[in-house]
Amino acid sequence: MKRNKSSLSESSPASLTSRRYFLRDSAVLAALTTANPIPGLASLHAREQTSASMIGIQVGAVSFVDEGVENVLDNLQKRGGVNTIFLTTFTYGRGLSGRQIPGHPFPDHGSQESDEKTFHGGNYATIHPEFYHNTVLNNTRATEFGDLDIVAAVLPAARKREMKVFCSVEDQWRPDVPGVSDCAEIDLYGRKTNSLCLFNPDVRSFWTGLVTDLCKSYNIDGILFFNERNGPLLNSLGASHFQQINSSRVTCFCEHHQRAARQQGINLERAKQGYQKLDRLVQSSLKGERPTDGYFVEFQRLLLQYPEIIAWDRLFDQGKHEVLGEVYGAVKSVREDLQVGFHIEHVNSFNPFFRATRSYEEIASSADFFKVVTYNNCGGERYVRFIRNVCSTIFRDVPPQELMQFNNHLLNYDNEAPFDQLETAGLSPDYVSRETRRALEGVKGKCLILPGIDIGIPTSPNSRKASPDDTYAATLAALRAGANGVIFSRKYSEMKLENLDAAGRAVREALKP
Ligand SMILES: [Zn+2]
């Protein structure tokens, strides 16, 4: 495999110009067609989409190592109709990196041996130290493939095929990385955690340094940034599809957060008291110790008594969004035509509390595109878990099937399978369509929308597994709803080739002139 760093001279002014124009024109057209549904404009938009839709896929380094760069690119291009690689370049997480996650069957390509023991994670590109002078997080090299530089290895081969390459970068760490302990978030009871504080100056410098390094050192098309972390309020309640409810470990109460809170007049002691009371309420709810006035009323009363609970949660979001803004600024200061996209996590889709904490339009002001998670097969299981979690705490008085029905009304989830069948049924292709349209309308033309399509995301034994027909239907639904492209997710190393073929069939069908 070639290990030479790609040269900036590969940049073609013509292709850069056409990229910029494509973005500008589609944004304008999207705005116009949203505001004024004039038939002529809609078909103009459709033509624009036909000529330039971004058909992306997320791939990690291990797939190129296991199967060879040319072979993988061949599969992606010929089978999936892919024209854009979202190359996992930085993460310590297994969702985007590594082979199939342990305990799930391997797809019909790549190594059939688990990398559970060899997986490390980190930066799969070369680290250029001059970009990390202002951070203790300066030693993040992924170690499992020696000195292989995955961007240098893939980029020239992708360019020869006229494919775009974005570096995917994810906020996922492991505790033994040098510097992590210095930047760790501090929980409610003063303990260090394994996540990094988004107000810590070393963390801020790391993210801007990393994306600057990638954009200056390689002739890539841009960055896709992932951060799925939630603030203390939702973490305390377990209001997501994650299995754990750990209300005593909510974050962050470190000195940097305290400083940010002081600047905004938020009282640290009151916030801590509020979260400690919430911790006790959640723990007693999990044991079924019903407050006299009911679980939800007790929760609502706590919020009224301690508005600092909400204020501290907003502070977390503020830190998260400031990092997104700084990443965007850092990339654009390298070259204006580089594109920045943000992964919008699944919880945004099925949790009304999360939805209310942010607006698509607001975040779109510092993004060129959103990868909106619309994973429908695993979405059934995840939505059920979310409902089960909140039904074990603040909505414990409500039968789960009834809460789901109510929630469906709130979120415009019509015609999905009922609670007791949803894990095996998955969410429908119509869900993909509705979430795509909501995002397109939400951003008001300020950025492009590339729905993330679920191709074989691992689920529990009895939950829906994506069939080729499922993949075909979801891909077609997103493109027909007006998406500016799609991103096949989560990673090539967990997708069956027949599903990739089906995705490619849908792409060709949707985009045929
Ligand atoms: Zn902090």
Residues whose N, C-alpha, C, O or C-beta is under 5 A from the ligand:
A	BS01	ZN	C197 F199 C252 F253 C254 H256 H257
